[in-house]
Amino acid sequence: MKKTWKKAAAVVAFAGIALSATACSNNKTVVSYKGGKITQQDYYNKMKKSAAGQSQLASMIVNDALEEQYGKYVTDKQVNKQFNESKKQYGSQFSAALQQQGLTESTYKESIKTNLLMNQALRHIKKISKKQEEKAWKNYQPKVQVEHILVSKESTAKDIINQLNNGASFESLAKKYSTDSETKNNGGKLPKFDSSDTSLDSSFKTAAFKLKKGEYTKTPVKSEYGYHVIKMISKPSKGSFKSHKKELDNQIYAKMAQDQTTMQSVLATVLKRADVSIKDSDLKDVLTKYVTPDAK
């Protein structure tokens, strides 16, 4: 299956050039050259009017506010765990993947931490309703495991299904026909997934969840990757709501975290509680896009 770079969802972009926090009161020389110099005041005056400078200042305010209010809930261990998981996933391609996203290891860790802090803010500010839990429970499916055969043509998938109907081995057909090089030699077996999984195509999940253990799809399942034949090999019972409440709440919060309006509301609350006072009139609107309802 296709691998997708999952960049941590940092709320604020990290600009490459930093504003000097002491620039207003300090006029030391930053650069000198024949016939002139650039002072900290010159640099500050220029940077505060640039998009990069204003973005960096907003980042500093947001991250300081998040750290002050929710820093005790986020540890370096959590940040390093997510960082190392990404590094392990991409192996030798990790540095190239970071570079492609305009990140360094340091700024990637910063974005991971910002994301973790924002999720803590979400959990403390937005409370889950009973109605949300009931809806999540209705659509909930515990982790299942399936085998699949991926092909490019619907006719090929139909032929595979006919061979299965005639008693052919799913594993041998996967090895012979599947274009998924990561699974074909293991019978087409995929890692376990549940209803909250976002890495699989929704049509794939819908078709899979309808199957009982040992059943396979009788018609080809189309996804963005091609056509699938899916077989259910492990499907636990749903169990009780109480036994899955924590897991369901985590899924609800994960979905809320993907909603831009919700997260903007959370950030606006964080900034309001921080009681931010911007002293420079030229920068008075630097947080507008984070607290205005229609801002992107």
Residue pairs with C-beta under 8 A, 6 or more apart in sequence:
1 150
1 180
1 182
1 183
1 190
1 199
1 200
1 225
2 225
3 89
4 199
5 90
5 97
5 100
5 101
6 86
7 101
7 103
7 111
8 82
8 108
8 111
8 112
8 114
8 115
9 111
9 115
9 118
9 257
10 110
10 111
10 114
10 115
11 62
11 114
11 115
11 118
11 263
11 267
11 290
12 55
12 58
12 59
12 62
12 63
12 114
12 290
13 55
13 59
14 56
14 59
14 107
14 110
14 111
15 51
15 52
15 53
15 55
15 56
15 59
16 52
17 47
17 50
17 52
17 53
17 56
18 56
19 44
19 47
19 48
19 53
19 56
19 57
19 60
20 26
20 40
20 43
20 44
20 47
21 60
22 40
23 40
23 41
23 43
23 44
24 41
24 44
24 279
24 280
26 40
26 41
27 39
27 40
27 41
28 39
28 40
29 37
29 38
29 39
29 40
30 37
30 38
30 39
30 40
30 42
30 43
31 37
31 38
32 38
46 53
47 53
48 54
48 57
48 280
48 282
48 283
49 282
54 283
54 286
57 283
57 286
58 286
58 287
58 289
58 290
61 271
61 274
61 276
61 286
61 287
62 114
62 267
62 270
62 271
62 290
63 110
63 114
63 117
64 274
65 270
65 271
65 273
65 274
65 276
66 114
66 117
66 118
66 121
66 270
67 117
68 274
69 121
69 270
69 273
69 274
70 117
70 120
70 121
70 124
71 117
73 117
73 120
74 113
74 116
74 117
74 120
78 116
79 109
79 112
79 113
79 116
80 109
82 112
82 116
83 105
83 108
83 109
83 112
86 94
86 108
87 94
90 97
98 104
98 105
98 108
101 108
103 111
118 257
118 263
118 266
118 267
119 253
119 257
121 266
121 267
121 269
121 270
122 253
122 256
122 257
122 262
122 263
122 266
123 253
125 266
125 269
125 270
126 256
126 262
126 265
126 266
128 249
128 252
128 253
132 252
133 241
133 245
133 248
133 249
133 252
136 248
136 251
136 252
137 241
137 244
137 248
139 195
140 194
140 195
140 238
140 244
140 248
140 251
141 194
141 195
141 209
141 238
142 194
142 236
142 237
142 238
142 239
142 244
143 192
143 193
143 194
143 236
144 192
144 193
144 194
144 208
144 209
144 232
144 234
144 235
144 236
145 189
145 190
145 191
145 192
145 193
145 232
145 233
145 234
146 189
146 190
146 208
146 211
146 230
146 231
146 232
146 233
147 170
147 171
147 174
147 183
147 187
147 188
147 189
147 190
147 230
147 231
147 233
148 174
148 178
148 180
148 183
148 188
148 190
148 204
148 228
148 229
148 230
148 231
149 157
149 160
149 170
149 173
149 174
149 177
149 178
149 180
149 184
149 188
149 228
149 229
150 178
150 179
150 180
150 188
150 225
150 226
150 227
150 228
151 157
151 160
151 177
151 178
151 179
151 226
151 227
151 229
152 179
152 226
152 227
153 226
153 227
154 220
154 222
154 227
156 177
156 227
157 220
157 227
157 228
157 229
158 219
158 220
160 173
160 177
160 229
161 216
161 217
161 218
161 219
161 220
161 229
163 173
164 170
164 173
164 216
164 229
170 187
170 188
170 216
170 231
171 187
171 188
173 229
174 183
174 184
174 187
174 188
175 184
175 185
175 187
178 184
178 188
179 226
180 188
180 225
183 189
183 190
188 231
189 233
190 200
192 234
193 199
193 200
193 205
195 205
195 209
195 251
196 251
196 254
197 205
201 223
201 224
201 225
203 221
203 222
203 223
204 221
204 223
204 228
204 230
207 217
207 221
207 228
207 230
208 230
208 232
211 217
211 230
211 231
211 232
211 235
212 232
212 235
213 232
213 233
213 234
213 235
214 231
214 232
214 233
215 231
215 232
216 229
216 230
216 231
216 232
217 228
217 229
217 230
217 231
220 227
220 228
220 229
221 227
221 228
221 229
221 230
222 228
241 248
256 262
256 263
257 263
260 296
261 293
264 290
264 291
264 293
264 295
267 290
267 291
268 290
268 291
271 287
271 290
271 291
272 291
276 287
278 284
278 286
278 287
288 295
289 295
289 296
